[in-house]
Amino acid sequence: MSATNSQRHTIDPSALRAYDIRGIVGETLTEADALAVGRSFGSQLRRESRSATPIVSLGRDGRLSSPALAAAVAQGLLSTGCDVIDIGMGPSPMLYFSVFELGADAGLMVTGSHNPADWNGIKLMRHSGPFHGADIQKLGTMAAAGDWETGSGTTRHVAIMDRYVEAMLADFRGGNFTIAWDCGNGAAGPVVERLIRLLPGTHHLLFAEVDGRFPNHHPDPTVEANLVDLKRVVREQGCDFGVAFDGDADRIGAVDAQGRMVWGDELLSILAEPVLRELPGSPIIGDIKASQSLFDRIAALGGVPDMWKSGHSLMKERLQQLNAPLAGELSGHIFFAHRWHGVDDGILAAVRLIEAVAAQGGSLTKLKDAMPAMLNTPELRFDCAEARKFAVVAEVVTRLKAAGARVNEIDGARVTHGDGWWLLRASNTQAALTARVEAQDQAALARLLAELNTQLALSDVDAVEVGH
């Protein structure tokens, strides 16, 4: 039964992001919003599903606000006639796993990912595919109209963490190392505690207690300042390497035995080798922010490099489209379809990294040493009005093409020269432009950065000064 009624609800537009729903708890994201999201998502499933009673797997991370938000979402889903499988607290990848393992029609994860402690959010998964963009905007439209189905669903609780850990290790291909694991007080902790009891080797666990206040460091493993403790333990304990996760463990960070960061695109180049040995000629997908050395490495290994748009939902779609076994982003999202379900999973990435390092000589440090020495800027950010940011990129592309430059336009403008490249794109989540520059030497880096700044100035965007 469909109901358009007076129980309408307006969700703050700023919370409806490109890939998920995210906001400051009590300000731009409330329990009333979570209830409305549950109603809108459940209603969509009722209208689209082959099943009269869609089943939604529901998980939550360890943030202080997550239990109340998850309860509100569940209430919304149940009120539309969906059944809910509550898997409790855990990482986002465990929620994704549960959708496949339990045969659910959809998944919903209450998580603030790597945002500060006063934030939270909701990630959605429909059947085996992502739910993003226009789908998320439609949730807000339905809520504003009160365009919801009515019904009476049921809830059951399923403990799936042990099954998730066992599945990750079901076909484990070896590797006996000393490893430090930084869980960052996020949702990874209980999973990693179970995992290291079953893995060979010696393991040192940091910040495994789930604490939504994140008392030790911010849970973003791609920011080097957050890995100070991990680096210290790696050096003090003589570890072969260390790994770290964000708040919901769908992203991985890593350091080698010397404490050097191994970035997401570098991890992907290591993980690709055993995959391509088993599946030669396969496409391997990297995002547009990734180093050129990644794509060169994939080709050298006999794979087909594919450069695609940044964004975890977009990467999942591309993975399915190309039937690719592996994809990854500079941000540390690694997606495995090879021996897995085609979703991003930081903890699984750590397990596969153990296997890959073992298969390639046993030293992550030596693998890092063998990588081409490239100079990179960090991701650069420029404030730019929401209504202006895409227009700026379009202006830059027009000028560059008129000048005969080599421009890849799949996600902004990636401009390639013989000795490096630079990227300018509009942020999907903020009123900003983002950029990155990579070059073979310092002189080329300075020249390419100046070229980027010139293009920004021509579109009235303030340039950036970067020290190296």
N, C-alpha and C positions, 0 to 999 in steps of 0.2 A: 504494500500500500504506500503510495506517495503522498507526502504532505507538504504543501506550501503554506506556512502559518506565521503567526506573529512571533514565534521564537526565533527571530533572526539574530545574527551576531556579526559584528564587523571585526575582522582580524586586522591588526595594524599592518598596513601594506609593507612596511620595512621588514617585517618578519617573514614575508613570503619571498624567499630567495630563489636563485636559479636552480639549486640542486636540493634544497631542503627548506625547512622552516626553522628560523633561529632568531632569538631575541633576548632581551634582558628580562629576567624573571620578575614579575610584578609590574613591569612597565610596558614593554612591547610584546611580552609573552606571558599569558596568565592561564590559570586552570580553565577559565571559561573559553579561552582560545583553544586549548587542548581538547575540550569537550566538543567544540564546533568542528575541529579538524577530524576527530573521530566520527562525528556524524556525516560530514561531507565525504570522507574517504569511504566509510562503510556504505553510504548511498551509491557512490560510483561503482563499488564492487557489486552491490545488489543488482544494479542495472546492466552491468557488463558481464558478470560471471555466468559461466555455464551451470554453476551450482545454485540451487534455490537458497542455500544457506552458506555463503562464503565463509571460509575459515581464515582468520588473521592471526599470525604469530606476533606476539608483542613482547618486546624486551626494553630494558632501560639500563642506563649507565649508573655510575656511583655518585652522581651529584646530589646535593642535599635536597634539591627541588624535584628530582626525578620520580620518586614514588608517588607524589601527589599528582604530577602531570600525567604519569602513566595510568593512574587510577581514573583520571578524567577522560583520557583517550579511550580507555576500555569502556567506560560508561557510554560514551558516544557511539562506539562501534556496536555495543550490545543493543542500544536503542534503535538501531537500524535493522536489526535482525541478523547481524553477523555473529558467528561464534568466535571466541577468543581463546587462543592457547597462550597462556602467560608463562614465559620461560624465565622470568625474574631478572635479576641483575647480571650483567655480563657485557662483553664487548659487542660492537655492531656486527663484526663478522660471525659471531655465534648466532646472532639473530638471523643473518642471511642463511647460514648453515641450517638452521631450524626449519626455514621455509621449505628447503629441498628435502630434508630428512623426515619431516613430519607431513609432507604433502599439503602444506597450506596454500591457499590461493594468493596470499599477500603477506607482507611483513611490515611492521611499524616499530621503529626504534626511537625511544626518547633519549636523546643525547645532545650535549652541547659540544661534542667533539673536542677540539683544542682551544675553544674559547675560554675566557676568564670564568672564575667560579660563579659569578652572579648571572651568567648566561645559561640558556638551555635551548633545546631545539627538538625537531622531529625529522627523522629520515624515513622515507617510504619506499616500498618495493612492491611492485605489482607482478604477480606470477613470478617469472624468472628474470624480469627485466627492470630497469630503473624507472623511476617516477620523478619527473623533473619538468622545469620550464612551464609550458602552458598547463600541464597537469596540476602543478602547484597553484598557479593563479586561479584555476577553476575551483579549487577548494575554497578560496576566498570568496569567489563569486557565488557559489552555492550557499555558503554560510550567510552572506549578506542578504540573500533572498529567502533564507529558511527553507531551501529546496532539499528536503531530507526525506528519506524513506523512514518508515516506522516498522518496528518488529520487536522481537524479544529473543536475543541470543543467549548463549550459555558460555560459561568460562570453565576451563580446566587448566590445571597447573602441571607443567612438565619440566622435570629437571634434566637438562640436556648437556650440561657442561662436560661430564665425563665422556659422553658419546662424541662430542665435538673434539676433545683432546685425542681420543682413540682414533678417530677418523683421520686426523692430521698425521698420525704416526702409523697408520695401517700399512703403508707401503714405504716405510722409512728406509732410505738407502745409505745410511751410515754416516759416520763422522764423529770422532771422539776428540772433543776440544774442551778447553777451559774458557767459559763464556760468562760475561756479566750481563745481567738483564735488568734494565731500568724500566719499571712499570709506571713510574711517575704518579703513584697513588691513584691511577685511573682504573678502568674496568678490566684491564689486562691481568691484574695481580692474581686472582684466584685461578685463572686458566694457566698462567705460567707456573704457578706453584705446582699444579698437577703435572704439567708438561715435563718439568725438569726432573721429577721423580722417575719418569719413564725413559728419559734420554740418557745415552751414555755420556761420559765425560764428567767434568767438574763445573759446577754452576754457582754463581754468586748473584744473589737476588737483592735488588734495591727497591725500596718504596713499594712493596707489594700490597701493603694494607690499603684498601680502598678508602679514600678520604676526599670527599667532594670539595674540600677547601684547598686542596693541592698545596699542602704546607711546605713542601721541599723545593719544588720548582714548577714553573708553568708547563703543562703537558703538551708541548709541541717539540717533537724530536728533530725537526729540521732547523731549529734555531740553536746555533752552537753554544750559546750561553746557557742553555738548559741542560747541557750534557757534561757540565763540569764534574759532577759526582761520578758519572759513568766513566769518564776518562781517568779519574783518580783511581777508581777500583780496578780498572783494566791494567793500569801500570803497577799498582801495589800488589795485585794478586798474580801478575804475570799472565794475564788472559791472552788468548789468541785473538779475541775480538769482543766487542760489546754491542748490544742492541738496545733500542729504546722504542717506546710506543707513545702515541698521543692518547688523549683521554678516553677514546672509545676503541683504540687499537686497530683501526683500519689503515693506519699508516706506520711505517717503520723508519727509524733512523739507525745508523750504525757507525762505529768507529773501529779502526784496526788496532793492532797491538801497540802501535806508537801513539794512539789517541787521535789519529787523523780522521776527520769526517769522511765517510764513504757516502756520497750523495745518492739520491734516488736513481738518477740515470746511470751512475756507476754500478749500483746494485743490479739494475736491470741488465747491464751488459754481462755481469757475472752469472746471473740466473738464466740468461738466454743460452749459455753454452751447453749445458746438459739437455735442455729442451730441444735444441736444434740438432744435437747428436742423435736424439731419438726420433725427431720429426724433421728431417732435413727439408729445406725449401719452404718452411712455414713462414707466414708473416708474423713479425714481432712489432708491436705498436709502442711508440714513445710519444710523449706530448711535445708540443711545439716549443716548450721552454728548454727541452733537453739538449745536451751537448751534441755537436756534430759527430764527435768521436763515438757516441752510442750507435748512431745509424751506420757509421763506417764499420764498427765492430760487428753488428748484426749481419751486414753484407759479407764481411770476411769469414764469418762462421757458416755461411751458406744459407742464411735466412733472407727474407724479403723485408727490409726496413720500411715501416709505415709511420709517417709523421702525422699526428692528429691533434685535434683541439684539446686544450686543457679542460679539466673538470671530470670528476669521477663518474658521473652519470653518462657523459658523452663518451668516455673511454669504454665503459661497459657496453654501450650500444655498438661501438666500433668493433669491439672484440667479437660480439655476436655476428655482426655484419660480415666480417672477414673470416669467421670461424678460426680465429687465431688462438694459439695455445697460451699466449703470454702478452701482457701489456703493462706499462708502468708510467708513472709521472715523476717529475723532479721532486714533487711534494712528498714522495714516499708512499703513495698509493700504488700497490703492486697487485695485478689482477691475474689469477691463475685459472685457465680453463684446462690446462694439462694436469690431469689427475685431481681436478677439483671442479668447482661450479661456476667459474667465470666471474667471481666477485673479488673485491679488494680485501685483503686480510693481512695485517701487519704481523700477526703471530705466525701464521702459516709461512709468510715470507721469511721469517727467521729460521723456521725449520728447513725450508728449501735452501736457504743460504748455507746452513750447515752442510747439507748434501752437496751443494755446488762447490763450496770451498774444498771439501774432501775430494771431489772428483777432479779438481784442477790443481792438485799439488799440495793442498793442506795448509796454505798460508794466505789469509786475506791481505796481509801486509804486502806480500810479493805480488799479488794480483793488483793491488793499488799502485805499487811501484811501476808496474808494466804499462799502466794506462798513459796515453799521450798527455804531455804537460800542456794544459790549456789555461789561459788566464780568463777568469769570469768575474763579472760584477755580481753582487747579490741581486735579488729582485728589487728593482727600483720602482718607487711609487710617486705619482704626481697627482695632486688634487685636481679634479676636473669635474665640472657640473654634470649631473646625470644626463641632462638633455644635450650635453655637448660632447661627451666622451667618444661615442661612436662616430660622430661627425669628424672629430679630429683625426681619428685613424683613417677614415675615408679620404680626407684631404691629403694626408701623408702618402697614402697609396697612389692617389692620382698624380701627385708630383713625382714620385719615384718612378712610376711606370713611364711617365712622359720623358724622364731622363734616361730611360733604358735600363734601370736597375733590375736585378733578379729578385723578385718579390714573391714570397709564398703568402697567399691571402686566406688560408683556411681558418685562421684564428688571429685576426689582426694583421700585422705586416711583419714578416720575418725576412730580413734583407741580407742576402748572402754575398760575400766577397771572397776572393781567393784566400785570404788570410784570417777570415772570421765572419761573424754575423751579428746582427742586432735585431731585437724583437720589440715591437710596440703593440700593445693590445688594450682594449677596454676591459676593466675589471667587471666580472659578472656579479659581484657581490657588494661593491662599494662605488661611490662617486669618485672614481680615480682611474688613471691610466697606469699600466705596469709595463716595465721594460727590463730587458736583460741584454748584456753584451758579452760576447766571447771572442777571443782572438788568440793568435799563435804567439804573439810577443807584446811587450809593453807599448811599443810604438803603434802597432796596429790597434791595440785596445784604445789608446788615446784618440786616434783618428776616427775610429768607429763611434766612440762616445761623443765626439764633437759633431759627427754627422747626425746622430740621433738628436742632440741638443739643437742643432740648426733646424731640423724639421719641426721640433716642438715649438721653437721660437716663431717659426713661420705661421704656426697656428695659435699663437698667443698663449702658449703654455710655458710656465717658468722652467728653465733648464735646471739640471742637477749637477752638483759637483761631487765627484766620488774620489776618495783617496785610496791609493793602492800602495 
